[in-house]
Amino acid sequence: GNRTFTMIKPDAVEKGHIGAILDQINASGFRIVAMKLTQMTTADAETFYAVHKERPFFGELVEFMTRGPIVAAILEKENAVEDFRTLIGATNPEDAAEGTIRKKYASSVGENAVHGSDSDENAAIEGAFHFAGREMF
Ligand code: ATP
């Protein structure tokens, strides 16, 4: 697969890290196929994270992801899903490798700066959730 879906989450947008994160994404060889500043509604976040609905942190996750704007984007590169997850680092920034986006910009396991799709199938679903065909380049 050659595409993945990402969000720069509300914590990183609030702290002014959009530019630095996009620079690192571009410098790592990803092409931006689609991108926008948007805010998820509660219904959007509950749908997007439905796989986590039984987890104890689900309510907190929905609150967090809806509290302000995010940058949603589709990225293209050979081996995009796996390479992007390497670039962002572990879910918990304490476990994330040096130099990864989460190591540099995440505050906690919940407020962890960026999302990256975990499979080609989910990348396609998540990209289609946020973008119409005419918004993809
Ligand atoms: P993402 O799907 O955002 O790329 P991930 O695949 O690294 O993250 P998941 O385990 O799928 O992590 O969890 C999805 C999101 O839920 C995390 O990115 C984080 O924002 C939140 N989350 C995960 N674990 C916790 C936790 N223990 N406490 C609070 N929030 C959490």
Backbone and ligand atoms as CSV (ligand in chain L), in Angstrom:
chain,resi,resn,atom,element,x,y,z
A,1,GLY,N,N,0.825,-1.215,0.000
A,1,GLY,CA,C,0.000,0.000,0.000
A,1,GLY,C,C,0.851,1.254,0.000
A,2,ASN,N,N,0.380,2.285,-0.648
A,2,ASN,CA,C,1.200,3.480,-0.752
A,2,ASN,C,C,0.565,4.728,-0.160
A,3,ARG,N,N,-0.551,4.569,0.582
A,3,ARG,CA,C,-1.157,5.739,1.218
A,3,ARG,C,C,-1.481,5.464,2.680
A,4,THR,N,N,-1.395,6.531,3.488
A,4,THR,CA,C,-1.867,6.434,4.867
A,4,THR,C,C,-2.667,7.686,5.192
A,5,PHE,N,N,-3.359,7.650,6.325
A,5,PHE,CA,C,-4.145,8.797,6.783
A,5,PHE,C,C,-3.567,9.258,8.116
A,6,THR,N,N,-3.474,10.577,8.301
A,6,THR,CA,C,-2.971,11.122,9.555
A,6,THR,C,C,-3.852,12.247,10.054
A,7,MET,N,N,-3.798,12.484,11.370
A,7,MET,CA,C,-4.353,13.705,11.963
A,7,MET,C,C,-3.281,14.291,12.864
A,8,ILE,N,N,-3.086,15.611,12.768
A,8,ILE,CA,C,-2.362,16.341,13.802
A,8,ILE,C,C,-3.445,16.693,14.819
A,9,LYS,N,N,-3.304,16.154,16.037
A,9,LYS,CA,C,-4.392,16.174,17.018
A,9,LYS,C,C,-4.485,17.541,17.710
A,10,PRO,N,N,-5.607,17.805,18.430
A,10,PRO,CA,C,-5.819,19.138,19.022
A,10,PRO,C,C,-4.671,19.633,19.906
A,11,ASP,N,N,-4.015,18.751,20.649
A,11,ASP,CA,C,-2.918,19.193,21.538
A,11,ASP,C,C,-1.789,19.831,20.736
A,12,ALA,N,N,-1.403,19.201,19.638
A,12,ALA,CA,C,-0.282,19.698,18.826
A,12,ALA,C,C,-0.675,20.957,18.049
A,13,VAL,N,N,-1.935,21.036,17.619
A,13,VAL,CA,C,-2.416,22.255,16.947
A,13,VAL,C,C,-2.399,23.419,17.938
A,14,GLU,N,N,-2.915,23.186,19.162
A,14,GLU,CA,C,-2.957,24.240,20.198
A,14,GLU,C,C,-1.565,24.784,20.500
A,15,LYS,N,N,-0.572,23.899,20.481
A,15,LYS,CA,C,0.795,24.304,20.854
A,15,LYS,C,C,1.564,24.911,19.685
A,16,GLY,N,N,0.952,24.991,18.506
A,16,GLY,CA,C,1.608,25.630,17.365
A,16,GLY,C,C,2.594,24.750,16.630
A,17,HIS,N,N,2.389,23.422,16.688
A,17,HIS,CA,C,3.338,22.488,16.074
A,17,HIS,C,C,2.969,22.028,14.661
A,18,ILE,N,N,1.916,22.612,14.056
A,18,ILE,CA,C,1.505,22.146,12.716
A,18,ILE,C,C,2.676,22.225,11.735
A,19,GLY,N,N,3.332,23.384,11.669
A,19,GLY,CA,C,4.394,23.586,10.681
A,19,GLY,C,C,5.552,22.624,10.868
A,20,ALA,N,N,6.011,22.473,12.103
A,20,ALA,CA,C,7.154,21.585,12.369
A,20,ALA,C,C,6.821,20.135,12.024
A,21,ILE,N,N,5.601,19.715,12.348
A,21,ILE,CA,C,5.209,18.328,12.066
A,21,ILE,C,C,5.101,18.104,10.557
A,22,LEU,N,N,4.496,19.050,9.835
A,22,LEU,CA,C,4.403,18.903,8.373
A,22,LEU,C,C,5.792,18.918,7.730
A,23,ASP,N,N,6.702,19.751,8.242
A,23,ASP,CA,C,8.085,19.757,7.739
A,23,ASP,C,C,8.716,18.376,7.869
A,24,GLN,N,N,8.549,17.762,9.054
A,24,GLN,CA,C,9.158,16.449,9.287
A,24,GLN,C,C,8.517,15.383,8.389
A,25,ILE,N,N,7.211,15.485,8.180
A,25,ILE,CA,C,6.511,14.545,7.291
A,25,ILE,C,C,7.042,14.678,5.857
A,26,ASN,N,N,7.163,15.914,5.384
A,26,ASN,CA,C,7.687,16.143,4.026
A,26,ASN,C,C,9.132,15.681,3.905
A,27,ALA,N,N,9.951,16.011,4.899
A,27,ALA,CA,C,11.375,15.652,4.872
A,27,ALA,C,C,11.568,14.138,4.904
A,28,SER,N,N,10.561,13.414,5.385
A,28,SER,CA,C,10.644,11.950,5.460
A,28,SER,C,C,10.120,11.273,4.200
A,29,GLY,N,N,9.798,12.077,3.171
A,29,GLY,CA,C,9.487,11.507,1.865
A,29,GLY,C,C,8.020,11.271,1.567
A,30,PHE,N,N,7.135,11.790,2.415
A,30,PHE,CA,C,5.699,11.647,2.154
A,30,PHE,C,C,5.203,12.807,1.304
A,31,ARG,N,N,4.343,12.488,0.329
A,31,ARG,CA,C,3.671,13.508,-0.476
A,31,ARG,C,C,2.272,13.732,0.094
A,32,ILE,N,N,1.860,14.989,0.217
A,32,ILE,CA,C,0.523,15.304,0.726
A,32,ILE,C,C,-0.484,15.186,-0.417
A,33,VAL,N,N,-1.407,14.241,-0.260
A,33,VAL,CA,C,-2.429,13.948,-1.273
A,33,VAL,C,C,-3.697,14.770,-0.999
A,34,ALA,N,N,-3.993,14.982,0.295
A,34,ALA,CA,C,-5.171,15.733,0.727
A,34,ALA,C,C,-4.846,16.324,2.093
A,35,MET,N,N,-5.406,17.523,2.400
A,35,MET,CA,C,-5.137,18.110,3.719
A,35,MET,C,C,-6.148,19.194,4.043
A,36,LYS,N,N,-6.583,19.255,5.313
A,36,LYS,CA,C,-7.433,20.368,5.762
A,36,LYS,C,C,-7.398,20.525,7.276
A,37,LEU,N,N,-7.702,21.776,7.715
A,37,LEU,CA,C,-7.948,22.082,9.123
A,37,LEU,C,C,-9.439,21.899,9.336
A,38,THR,N,N,-9.793,21.070,10.325
A,38,THR,CA,C,-11.203,20.743,10.546
A,38,THR,C,C,-11.395,20.400,12.019
A,39,GLN,N,N,-12.631,20.329,12.473
A,39,GLN,CA,C,-12.890,19.918,13.855
A,39,GLN,C,C,-13.891,18.784,13.849
A,40,MET,N,N,-13.588,17.716,14.569
A,40,MET,CA,C,-14.494,16.570,14.630
A,40,MET,C,C,-15.631,16.872,15.598
A,41,THR,N,N,-16.845,16.469,15.228
A,41,THR,CA,C,-17.970,16.504,16.168
A,41,THR,C,C,-17.864,15.280,17.080
A,42,THR,N,N,-18.670,15.277,18.150
A,42,THR,CA,C,-18.705,14.102,19.028
A,42,THR,C,C,-19.095,12.855,18.229
A,43,ALA,N,N,-20.091,12.982,17.367
A,43,ALA,CA,C,-20.511,11.827,16.545
A,43,ALA,C,C,-19.380,11.364,15.626
A,44,ASP,N,N,-18.651,12.319,15.035
A,44,ASP,CA,C,-17.502,11.964,14.186
A,44,ASP,C,C,-16.485,11.148,14.968
A,45,ALA,N,N,-16.110,11.647,16.164
A,45,ALA,CA,C,-15.059,10.980,16.950
A,45,ALA,C,C,-15.522,9.609,17.430
A,46,GLU,N,N,-16.799,9.503,17.812
A,46,GLU,CA,C,-17.329,8.195,18.253
A,46,GLU,C,C,-17.306,7.189,17.113
A,47,THR,N,N,-17.574,7.658,15.896
A,47,THR,CA,C,-17.524,6.767,14.725
A,47,THR,C,C,-16.087,6.406,14.378
A,48,PHE,N,N,-15.230,7.442,14.329
A,48,PHE,CA,C,-13.837,7.231,13.938
A,48,PHE,C,C,-13.143,6.242,14.881
A,49,TYR,N,N,-13.426,6.360,16.184
A,49,TYR,CA,C,-12.765,5.529,17.200
A,49,TYR,C,C,-13.675,4.415,17.721
A,50,ALA,N,N,-14.684,4.015,16.936
A,50,ALA,CA,C,-15.654,2.999,17.371
A,50,ALA,C,C,-14.979,1.713,17.862
A,51,VAL,N,N,-13.836,1.362,17.271
A,51,VAL,CA,C,-13.112,0.157,17.672
A,51,VAL,C,C,-12.694,0.208,19.148
A,52,HIS,N,N,-12.596,1.422,19.715
A,52,HIS,CA,C,-12.170,1.590,21.113
A,52,HIS,C,C,-13.336,1.828,22.072
A,53,LYS,N,N,-14.588,1.628,21.610
A,53,LYS,CA,C,-15.715,2.096,22.439
A,53,LYS,C,C,-15.865,1.389,23.781
A,54,GLU,N,N,-15.329,0.183,23.932
A,54,GLU,CA,C,-15.394,-0.503,25.228
A,54,GLU,C,C,-14.193,-0.192,26.124
A,55,ARG,N,N,-13.239,0.552,25.622
A,55,ARG,CA,C,-12.024,0.835,26.407
A,55,ARG,C,C,-12.312,1.907,27.457
A,56,PRO,N,N,-11.627,1.848,28.606
A,56,PRO,CA,C,-11.909,2.805,29.691
A,56,PRO,C,C,-11.611,4.259,29.312
A,57,PHE,N,N,-10.729,4.466,28.333
A,57,PHE,CA,C,-10.359,5.833,27.967
A,57,PHE,C,C,-11.212,6.406,26.833
A,58,PHE,N,N,-12.270,5.681,26.397
A,58,PHE,CA,C,-13.031,6.111,25.220
A,58,PHE,C,C,-13.636,7.521,25.380
A,59,GLY,N,N,-14.269,7.780,26.534
A,59,GLY,CA,C,-14.895,9.092,26.761
A,59,GLY,C,C,-13.875,10.216,26.721
A,60,GLU,N,N,-12.757,9.975,27.372
A,60,GLU,CA,C,-11.641,10.932,27.408
A,60,GLU,C,C,-11.092,11.177,25.987
A,61,LEU,N,N,-10.986,10.108,25.214
A,61,LEU,CA,C,-10.466,10.200,23.842
A,61,LEU,C,C,-11.397,11.048,22.969
A,62,VAL,N,N,-12.708,10.824,23.081
A,62,VAL,CA,C,-13.681,11.592,22.295
A,62,VAL,C,C,-13.664,13.067,22.717
A,63,GLU,N,N,-13.610,13.336,24.017
A,63,GLU,CA,C,-13.511,14.718,24.528
A,63,GLU,C,C,-12.280,15.413,23.960
A,64,PHE,N,N,-11.158,14.728,24.035
A,64,PHE,CA,C,-9.888,15.284,23.561
A,64,PHE,C,C,-9.928,15.576,22.064
A,65,MET,N,N,-10.365,14.608,21.289
A,65,MET,CA,C,-10.300,14.747,19.831
A,65,MET,C,C,-11.280,15.770,19.273
A,66,THR,N,N,-12.274,16.175,20.089
A,66,THR,CA,C,-13.263,17.153,19.627
A,66,THR,C,C,-13.041,18.544,20.213
A,67,ARG,N,N,-12.013,18.739,21.047
A,67,ARG,CA,C,-11.922,20.001,21.782
A,67,ARG,C,C,-11.375,21.169,20.962
A,68,GLY,N,N,-10.853,20.897,19.783
A,68,GLY,CA,C,-10.352,21.969,18.929
A,68,GLY,C,C,-10.032,21.426,17.560
A,69,PRO,N,N,-9.540,22.299,16.677
A,69,PRO,CA,C,-9.253,21.843,15.323
A,69,PRO,C,C,-8.117,20.827,15.245
A,70,ILE,N,N,-8.185,20.025,14.206
A,70,ILE,CA,C,-7.136,19.065,13.853
A,70,ILE,C,C,-6.710,19.359,12.410
A,71,VAL,N,N,-5.546,18.860,12.025
A,71,VAL,CA,C,-5.189,18.806,10.611
A,71,VAL,C,C,-5.366,17.360,10.172
A,72,ALA,N,N,-6.254,17.137,9.209
A,72,ALA,CA,C,-6.449,15.801,8.627
A,72,ALA,C,C,-5.705,15.766,7.303
A,73,ALA,N,N,-5.039,14.656,7.011
A,73,ALA,CA,C,-4.297,14.571,5.745
A,73,ALA,C,C,-4.165,13.130,5.276
A,74,ILE,N,N,-4.091,12.977,3.966
A,74,ILE,CA,C,-3.746,11.698,3.333
A,74,ILE,C,C,-2.337,11.846,2.779
A,75,LEU,N,N,-1.488,10.856,3.052
A,75,LEU,CA,C,-0.070,10.911,2.683
A,75,LEU,C,C,0.288,9.736,1.790
A,76,GLU,N,N,1.179,9.982,0.846
A,76,GLU,CA,C,1.589,8.945,-0.108
A,76,GLU,C,C,3.100,8.711,-0.061
A,77,LYS,N,N,3.470,7.455,-0.027
A,77,LYS,CA,C,4.878,7.037,-0.016
A,77,LYS,C,C,4.864,5.521,-0.159
A,78,GLU,N,N,5.905,4.964,-0.714
A,78,GLU,CA,C,6.024,3.510,-0.707
A,78,GLU,C,C,5.993,3.022,0.749
A,79,ASN,N,N,5.227,1.983,1.036
A,79,ASN,CA,C,5.159,1.423,2.404
A,79,ASN,C,C,4.653,2.455,3.426
A,80,ALA,N,N,3.664,3.276,2.993
A,80,ALA,CA,C,3.249,4.453,3.775
A,80,ALA,C,C,2.795,4.132,5.201
A,81,VAL,N,N,1.947,3.117,5.367
A,81,VAL,CA,C,1.379,2.853,6.700
A,81,VAL,C,C,2.480,2.537,7.705
A,82,GLU,N,N,3.333,1.580,7.351
A,82,GLU,CA,C,4.381,1.150,8.277
A,82,GLU,C,C,5.422,2.257,8.495
A,83,ASP,N,N,5.848,2.899,7.410
A,83,ASP,CA,C,6.873,3.939,7.550
A,83,ASP,C,C,6.357,5.136,8.345
A,84,PHE,N,N,5.067,5.448,8.196
A,84,PHE,CA,C,4.543,6.586,8.959
A,84,PHE,C,C,4.451,6.247,10.437
A,85,ARG,N,N,4.064,5.007,10.769
A,85,ARG,CA,C,4.013,4.622,12.191
A,85,ARG,C,C,5.416,4.624,12.807
A,86,THR,N,N,6.415,4.277,12.020
A,86,THR,CA,C,7.799,4.392,12.511
A,86,THR,C,C,8.147,5.870,12.765
A,87,LEU,N,N,7.749,6.739,11.843
A,87,LEU,CA,C,8.043,8.171,11.970
A,87,LEU,C,C,7.368,8.788,13.200
A,88,ILE,N,N,6.133,8.360,13.536
A,88,ILE,CA,C,5.444,8.977,14.676
A,88,ILE,C,C,5.899,8.376,16.002
A,89,GLY,N,N,6.272,7.113,16.035
A,89,GLY,CA,C,6.732,6.498,17.285
A,89,GLY,C,C,5.603,5.874,18.081
A,90,ALA,N,N,5.948,5.279,19.219
A,90,ALA,CA,C,4.994,4.538,20.048
A,90,ALA,C,C,3.862,5.436,20.539
A,91,THR,N,N,2.691,4.808,20.811
A,91,THR,CA,C,1.498,5.523,21.300
A,91,THR,C,C,1.828,6.381,22.518
A,92,ASN,N,N,2.574,5.797,23.463
A,92,ASN,CA,C,2.991,6.530,24.662
A,92,ASN,C,C,4.340,7.207,24.389
A,93,PRO,N,N,4.391,8.542,24.457
A,93,PRO,CA,C,5.649,9.237,24.124
A,93,PRO,C,C,6.839,8.801,24.990
A,94,GLU,N,N,6.560,8.286,26.188
A,94,GLU,CA,C,7.655,7.778,27.037
A,94,GLU,C,C,8.347,6.572,26.403
A,95,ASP,N,N,7.600,5.842,25.568
A,95,ASP,CA,C,8.155,4.659,24.898
A,95,ASP,C,C,8.615,4.964,23.471
A,96,ALA,N,N,8.363,6.177,23.001
A,96,ALA,CA,C,8.654,6.521,21.601
A,96,ALA,C,C,10.153,6.733,21.394
A,97,ALA,N,N,10.649,6.294,20.236
A,97,ALA,CA,C,12.076,6.434,19.912
A,97,ALA,C,C,12.443,7.910,19.771
A,98,GLU,N,N,13.699,8.189,20.082
A,98,GLU,CA,C,14.268,9.531,19.939
A,98,GLU,C,C,14.064,10.040,18.507
A,99,GLY,N,N,13.660,11.287,18.363
A,99,GLY,CA,C,13.507,11.878,17.033
A,99,GLY,C,C,12.140,11.675,16.403
A,100,THR,N,N,11.322,10.778,16.976
A,100,THR,CA,C,9.982,10.563,16.406
A,100,THR,C,C,9.079,11.752,16.746
A,101,ILE,N,N,8.012,11.884,15.963
A,101,ILE,CA,C,7.099,13.024,16.156
A,101,ILE,C,C,6.478,12.992,17.543
A,102,ARG,N,N,6.070,11.820,18.013
A,102,ARG,CA,C,5.474,11.753,19.360
A,102,ARG,C,C,6.513,12.039,20.439
A,103,LYS,N,N,7.732,11.567,20.269
A,103,LYS,CA,C,8.770,11.871,21.266
A,103,LYS,C,C,8.948,13.379,21.397
A,104,LYS,N,N,8.903,14.074,20.257
A,104,LYS,CA,C,9.162,15.515,20.269
A,104,LYS,C,C,7.956,16.345,20.704
A,105,TYR,N,N,6.744,15.921,20.328
A,105,TYR,CA,C,5.588,16.816,20.478
A,105,TYR,C,C,4.449,16.287,21.344
A,106,ALA,N,N,4.433,14.994,21.695
A,106,ALA,CA,C,3.312,14.455,22.474
A,106,ALA,C,C,3.498,14.764,23.956
A,107,SER,N,N,2.377,14.916,24.672
A,107,SER,CA,C,2.442,15.172,26.116
A,107,SER,C,C,2.171,13.926,26.939
A,108,SER,N,N,1.357,12.995,26.425
A,108,SER,CA,C,0.966,11.813,27.203
A,108,SER,C,C,0.438,10.739,26.254
A,109,VAL,N,N,0.121,9.561,26.808
A,109,VAL,CA,C,-0.410,8.471,25.977
A,109,VAL,C,C,-1.734,8.872,25.321
A,110,GLY,N,N,-2.503,9.719,25.973
A,110,GLY,CA,C,-3.773,10.169,25.399
A,110,GLY,C,C,-3.565,11.324,24.431
A,111,GLU,N,N,-2.866,12.350,24.903
A,111,GLU,CA,C,-2.632,13.553,24.086
A,111,GLU,C,C,-1.301,13.386,23.366
A,112,ASN,N,N,-1.360,12.588,22.295
A,112,ASN,CA,C,-0.102,12.140,21.689
A,112,ASN,C,C,0.165,12.701,20.283
A,113,ALA,N,N,-0.343,13.916,20.046
A,113,ALA,CA,C,0.082,14.776,18.925
A,113,ALA,C,C,-0.361,14.358,17.523
A,114,VAL,N,N,-0.276,13.068,17.203
A,114,VAL,CA,C,-0.598,12.631,15.838
A,114,VAL,C,C,-1.266,11.257,15.825
A,115,HIS,N,N,-2.016,11.031,14.763
A,115,HIS,CA,C,-2.594,9.723,14.456
A,115,HIS,C,C,-1.942,9.183,13.192
A,116,GLY,N,N,-1.776,7.884,13.115
A,116,GLY,CA,C,-1.378,7.238,11.869
A,116,GLY,C,C,-2.157,5.947,11.716
A,117,SER,N,N,-2.745,5.724,10.546
A,117,SER,CA,C,-3.531,4.498,10.302
A,117,SER,C,C,-2.690,3.256,10.585
A,118,ASP,N,N,-3.358,2.175,11.048
A,118,ASP,CA,C,-2.619,0.958,11.402
A,118,ASP,C,C,-2.675,-0.120,10.331
A,119,SER,N,N,-3.380,0.127,9.211
A,119,SER,CA,C,-3.409,-0.857,8.102
A,119,SER,C,C,-3.811,-0.136,6.827
A,120,ASP,N,N,-3.545,-0.756,5.695
A,120,ASP,CA,C,-3.961,-0.185,4.406
A,120,ASP,C,C,-5.478,-0.042,4.351
A,121,GLU,N,N,-6.172,-1.044,4.878
A,121,GLU,CA,C,-7.641,-1.021,4.856
A,121,GLU,C,C,-8.166,0.164,5.675
A,122,ASN,N,N,-7.626,0.340,6.893
A,122,ASN,CA,C,-8.074,1.463,7.723
A,122,ASN,C,C,-7.647,2.807,7.143
A,123,ALA,N,N,-6.507,2.856,6.471
A,123,ALA,CA,C,-6.081,4.107,5.826
A,123,ALA,C,C,-7.119,4.548,4.792
A,124,ALA,N,N,-7.624,3.608,4.018
A,124,ALA,CA,C,-8.632,3.930,2.996
A,124,ALA,C,C,-9.945,4.368,3.642
A,125,ILE,N,N,-10.360,3.653,4.697
A,125,ILE,CA,C,-11.613,3.992,5.400
A,125,ILE,C,C,-11.498,5.376,6.040
A,126,GLU,N,N,-10.383,5.624,6.725
A,126,GLU,CA,C,-10.207,6.890,7.448
A,126,GLU,C,C,-10.052,8.062,6.486
A,127,GLY,N,N,-9.356,7.866,5.378
A,127,GLY,CA,C,-9.223,8.918,4.371
A,127,GLY,C,C,-10.578,9.289,3.788
A,128,ALA,N,N,-11.384,8.271,3.485
A,128,ALA,CA,C,-12.716,8.499,2.907
A,128,ALA,C,C,-13.664,9.133,3.918
A,129,PHE,N,N,-13.415,8.904,5.224
A,129,PHE,CA,C,-14.233,9.518,6.273
A,129,PHE,C,C,-14.084,11.042,6.231
A,130,HIS,N,N,-12.882,11.521,5.921
A,130,HIS,CA,C,-12.591,12.960,5.995
A,130,HIS,C,C,-12.589,13.681,4.650
A,131,PHE,N,N,-12.409,12.971,3.544
A,131,PHE,CA,C,-12.213,13.651,2.257
A,131,PHE,C,C,-13.094,13.072,1.164
A,132,ALA,N,N,-13.603,13.986,0.319
A,132,ALA,CA,C,-14.294,13.591,-0.905
A,132,ALA,C,C,-13.248,13.347,-1.994
A,133,GLY,N,N,-13.595,12.602,-2.992
A,133,GLY,CA,C,-12.672,12.269,-4.077
A,133,GLY,C,C,-12.042,13.499,-4.710
A,134,ARG,N,N,-12.830,14.571,-4.876
A,134,ARG,CA,C,-12.291,15.772,-5.537
A,134,ARG,C,C,-11.317,16.554,-4.650
A,135,GLU,N,N,-11.204,16.168,-3.366
A,135,GLU,CA,C,-10.251,16.822,-2.452
A,135,GLU,C,C,-8.923,16.069,-2.384
A,136,MET,N,N,-8.791,14.996,-3.149
A,136,MET,CA,C,-7.572,14.181,-3.127
A,136,MET,C,C,-6.778,14.419,-4.413
A,137,PHE,N,N,-5.481,14.644,-4.261
A,137,PHE,CA,C,-4.628,14.984,-5.399
A,137,PHE,C,C,-3.441,14.044,-5.537
L,1,ATP,P1,P,-3.626,6.289,16.710
L,1,ATP,O1,O,-4.742,5.334,16.373
L,1,ATP,O2,O,-4.114,7.625,17.231
L,1,ATP,O3,O,-2.555,6.418,15.675
L,1,ATP,P2,P,-2.281,4.236,18.211
L,1,ATP,O4,O,-2.641,3.284,17.137
L,1,ATP,O5,O,-0.840,4.449,18.521
L,1,ATP,O6,O,-2.882,5.676,17.969
L,1,ATP,P3,P,-4.402,3.083,19.822
L,1,ATP,O7,O,-4.086,2.040,20.824
L,1,ATP,O8,O,-5.094,2.728,18.562
L,1,ATP,O9,O,-3.026,3.878,19.539
L,1,ATP,O10,O,-5.240,4.200,20.588
L,1,ATP,C1,C,-5.871,5.230,19.865
L,1,ATP,C2,C,-5.715,6.531,20.603
L,1,ATP,O11,O,-6.400,6.439,21.853
L,1,ATP,C3,C,-4.267,6.881,20.995
L,1,ATP,O12,O,-3.555,7.499,19.967
L,1,ATP,C4,C,-4.499,7.801,22.176
L,1,ATP,O13,O,-4.844,9.129,21.743
L,1,ATP,C5,C,-5.703,7.172,22.857
L,1,ATP,N1,N,-5.273,6.259,23.917
L,1,ATP,C6,C,-4.704,5.042,23.769
L,1,ATP,N2,N,-4.416,4.486,24.946
L,1,ATP,C7,C,-4.817,5.378,25.879
L,1,ATP,C8,C,-4.795,5.401,27.313
L,1,ATP,N3,N,-4.298,4.385,28.017
L,1,ATP,N4,N,-5.285,6.490,27.930
L,1,ATP,C9,C,-5.799,7.531,27.232
L,1,ATP,N5,N,-5.855,7.570,25.877
L,1,ATP,C10,C,-5.361,6.521,25.214
